[in-house]
Amino acid sequence: MYIDKAIHSFENSTGKYSGNIPTNEAEYNTLVSEQEVFTGTAPTWTEVQAKATEFETADTNAQTEKD
């Protein structure tokens, strides 16, 4: 879930792709090479993972504050 949200959060994301959410660098690289997921240079898998971690941390913190 967070990887998908991360991919769509980049400014140069086209906002669409088909197929499964990538779970590793090889799947991600295949996705961005076969589909127009980004305009211009795609972020690296490491950058996508970092953004996904930011979203996950934010959700965890928000949930903790509710409890």
Summary of the structure (lengths in Angstrom):
residues: 67
radius of gyration: 12.9
end to end distance: 22.4
largest distance: 43.1
contacts: 149
relative contact order: 0.20
helix: 60%
strand: 3%
